[in-house]
Amino acid sequence: MSQPASFRSTWTNRWAFILVTIGSAVGLGNIWKFPYMAGSQGGSAFVLVYLVCVLLIGLPLLMAEIMIGRRGRGNPVSAMLNVAGETRSSSWWGLVGWVGVVGALLILSFYSVVAGWILDYLFKALTGFRVETAAAAGASFKALLGNPGQMMVWHSLFMILTVGVVARGVIAGIEKANRVMMPALFLILVLLTLWGGVAGDMPAAWHFMFEFKPADLTPGVVLAAVGHAFFSLSLGMGAIMAYGSYLDQDSSIGATSLWVALAGTLVGLLAGLAIFSLTFAQGLEPASGPGLILQTLPLAFSSMPGGQIFAVFFFILILFAAWTSAISLVEPFVAWLTECLGIRRGPAAWGTGLAVWFLGLGVCLSFNNWSAYTLFGLNLFEFLDFLTSRIMMPLSGLAIALFVGWAMGRDPVRDEMRLPDGAFSAWYRVLRYLAPLGILLVFLHVLGGIS
Ligand code: TRP
């Protein structure tokens, strides 16, 4: 079904793989959602539990996904089928690949619309947009949400940017784009954090994020942290599996995963410090959701020395983060089209982009003309987010943990991981017991609606 290993691309080196995987992980989730969640979910309590979750559940699953991708040497569907075949497990496991491939495209349909908002604000920052009051900042964001045509233009542009990279190939497109954007992203983030320290109120931000109040440690906070650990590491959607399938045999999966988890977390923490420093320096309350970066920050930027330049850099930073993540959401399906249907990469990428773009148009309308059309009380945007983040991601993560922990059998797993004995048994045990249990808890929480 899939082509022999010799026909598949391989990342230039281990660092290229680490870079693209960080590129996938670090996205709107880390820079927009993490600071906001930390702010609204008990501050330091959330940060602490999130760090523990990344280490105990996120990292082991990240390793498992990379391992399946490399062992299966194919797109997520073929990789699951190949490994299932090798280990004489049921071919039903191929479904896990499908959930990932389709889920990734569903995520992309709304991720691209949100990234379009960022493009809109980048354009505003470039043209000297200023807001003087919170009401004006709110009104300008509302005006954008009320204008489907404008959102569609930016959404279209973002899809073209994303698909354009994937169409060029794994090395000439994906790896190259990440090699440029990721270092730029780190540089801008460090500059912004420094500027936040000088022009903003860093102590207040530090306080807000790291002052530990044990009373805030509620079950709701723990569950939110597990869920976010998942999303922020791009787990369960085939993206990591697809990237892992291009990893050479000599790289250590454990060490590379550790780098990815560390860097992803660091970016979230730095972004949080920078964003809250600016927010508090202006005496503003951190708004929730998209309001934090699209309303509160433009307001802060407008009244600070050097604000306009930093506003431009800030939106470029988020754009790069979103762009490299979106690329990883397209690749799994494109890889399937090229490997299993023999379609050339160019047409495969543009065709996939067209379908996702079309669904995204509906997302643009769900904020205005179509807001009355709901499913289970959710508009299309909310429904797609709920379906992917709360149902498909945890289910597929659970399946991956069970597949590696129980179905594959110890020997092939051990053979592919090549970890020192102690590390291997610890990791394997986590995948067998702790990870499935943790994910199940989150899932039941979602179904039960406890918070
Ligand atoms: N991790 C990205 C973020 O934090 C989002 C993302 C990219 C993602 N690829 C994914 C989430 C694959 C789940 C699966 O914004």
Residues whose N, C-alpha, C, O or C-beta is under 5 A from the ligand:
A	BS01	LIG	S24 A25 V26 G27 L28 G29 N30 F231 S232 L233 S234 L235 M237 A239 S325 S328 L329
